[in-house]
Amino acid sequence: MNEYTQIALRAAVIATIGSVIVYLVADALGASMLANQPGSDEPEEVPLLLVIVQSFAFPLIGAVFAWFISKRRSTGPRIFTWLAVAIFVLLSISALVNGDGAGTIVALLLMHIVVLVPTLRWIVPALPAPAIETA
């Protein structure tokens, strides 16, 4: 396993552990952990398994995309950073709109931050130099 893969896995594990801690603390403090789901009229509980899967998958998907674009463009790390922040903002707006109650909204926003930070902190600096430059 190469160093970049190890870094991406480490970022995913840290993001997952952080999100699980935020979820469990929010739940223990009484946050409903309910959110409006697509196609549902009533808010539904955000399952812990979903938090685990998404917190682990998003940094890894981001790492693959970041590696791919960075191998082709010298501006790859900057492009990936802006894209990651844009996705974070969109998901945060979704949390604000769909979260049921202040505690749940705060927990969802914190989980988004906990996934973004390791992705940008470890994955972006580890990106390889571009092999080719295309117009």
C-alpha positions as semicolon CSV with decimal commas, in nm:
position;residue;x (nm);y (nm);z (nm)
1;M;0,000;0,000;0,000
2;N;0,152;0,331;-0,103
3;E;0,189;0,633;0,124
4;Y;-0,097;0,831;-0,033
5;T;-0,338;0,541;0,018
6;Q;-0,230;0,513;0,382
7;I;-0,285;0,886;0,432
8;A;-0,629;0,868;0,269
9;L;-0,729;0,573;0,488
10;R;-0,601;0,752;0,798
11;A;-0,807;1,061;0,710
12;A;-1,115;0,843;0,655
13;V;-1,070;0,664;0,989
14;I;-1,018;0,991;1,176
15;A;-1,324;1,145;1,008
16;T;-1,531;0,838;1,096
17;I;-1,422;0,827;1,460
18;G;-1,483;1,201;1,496
19;S;-1,830;1,178;1,340
20;V;-1,927;0,883;1,561
21;I;-1,814;1,075;1,870
22;V;-2,017;1,381;1,764
23;Y;-2,321;1,161;1,694
24;L;-2,302;0,977;2,027
25;V;-2,245;1,294;2,229
26;A;-2,533;1,474;2,053
27;D;-2,759;1,174;2,112
28;A;-2,657;1,156;2,479
29;L;-2,727;1,529;2,519
30;G;-3,079;1,480;2,386
31;A;-3,056;1,579;2,020
32;S;-3,334;1,406;1,832
33;M;-3,100;1,303;1,548
34;L;-3,403;1,328;1,320
35;A;-3,379;1,473;0,970
36;N;-3,611;1,502;0,674
37;Q;-3,518;1,237;0,423
38;P;-3,593;1,257;0,048
39;G;-3,935;1,109;-0,026
40;S;-4,053;1,110;0,335
41;D;-4,317;1,331;0,493
42;E;-4,192;1,282;0,848
43;P;-3,841;1,334;0,985
44;E;-3,657;1,005;1,032
45;E;-3,370;0,912;1,261
46;V;-3,024;0,951;1,110
47;P;-2,885;0,599;1,155
48;L;-2,541;0,567;1,309
49;L;-2,447;0,317;1,036
50;L;-2,515;0,584;0,772
51;V;-2,289;0,826;0,960
52;I;-2,013;0,563;0,972
53;V;-2,040;0,469;0,604
54;Q;-2,057;0,826;0,474
55;S;-1,785;0,957;0,706
56;F;-1,553;0,683;0,584
57;A;-1,651;0,693;0,216
58;F;-1,643;1,068;0,147
59;P;-1,272;1,119;0,229
60;L;-1,181;0,812;0,024
61;I;-1,389;0,918;-0,275
62;G;-1,240;1,265;-0,240
63;A;-0,889;1,120;-0,223
64;V;-0,941;0,925;-0,546
65;F;-1,082;1,230;-0,724
66;A;-0,807;1,456;-0,585
67;W;-0,536;1,212;-0,694
68;F;-0,688;1,180;-1,041
69;I;-0,715;1,554;-1,101
70;S;-0,377;1,630;-0,942
71;K;-0,199;1,385;-1,170
72;R;-0,336;1,577;-1,469
73;R;-0,335;1,942;-1,364
74;S;-0,091;2,147;-1,163
75;T;-0,392;2,327;-1,014
76;G;-0,545;1,996;-0,900
77;P;-0,501;2,051;-0,526
78;R;-0,658;2,398;-0,549
79;I;-0,945;2,268;-0,763
80;F;-1,007;1,983;-0,520
81;T;-0,996;2,215;-0,218
82;W;-1,253;2,450;-0,369
83;L;-1,472;2,160;-0,474
84;A;-1,453;2,003;-0,127
85;V;-1,547;2,333;0,037
86;A;-1,834;2,382;-0,209
87;I;-1,968;2,033;-0,133
88;F;-1,928;2,104;0,239
89;V;-2,132;2,426;0,204
90;L;-2,407;2,249;0,009
91;L;-2,425;1,964;0,260
92;S;-2,426;2,214;0,546
93;I;-2,719;2,399;0,390
94;S;-2,895;2,063;0,363
95;A;-2,829;2,000;0,734
96;L;-2,968;2,342;0,822
97;V;-3,281;2,286;0,615
98;N;-3,345;1,919;0,696
99;G;-3,228;1,882;1,056
100;D;-3,506;1,852;1,313
101;G;-3,412;2,072;1,606
102;A;-3,112;2,281;1,700
103;G;-2,920;1,992;1,859
104;T;-2,948;1,779;1,548
105;I;-2,853;2,068;1,320
106;V;-2,544;2,148;1,528
107;A;-2,445;1,778;1,534
108;L;-2,488;1,743;1,157
109;L;-2,282;2,058;1,094
110;L;-2,008;1,938;1,329
111;M;-1,999;1,600;1,154
112;H;-1,957;1,776;0,820
113;I;-1,666;1,977;0,962
114;V;-1,513;1,663;1,114
115;V;-1,512;1,498;0,769
116;L;-1,384;1,804;0,581
117;V;-1,091;1,888;0,809
118;P;-0,894;1,560;0,785
119;T;-0,963;1,547;0,412
120;L;-0,809;1,889;0,355
121;R;-0,546;1,859;0,628
122;W;-0,389;1,530;0,520
123;I;-0,505;1,439;0,170
124;V;-0,436;1,768;-0,011
125;P;-0,073;1,807;0,110
126;A;-0,001;1,444;0,014
127;L;-0,119;1,481;-0,345
128;P;0,130;1,380;-0,613
129;A;0,281;1,625;-0,858
130;P;0,110;1,630;-1,197
131;A;0,244;1,386;-1,454
132;I;0,103;1,580;-1,749
133;E;-0,050;1,920;-1,808
134;T;-0,352;1,944;-2,034
135;A;-0,520;2,258;-2,157
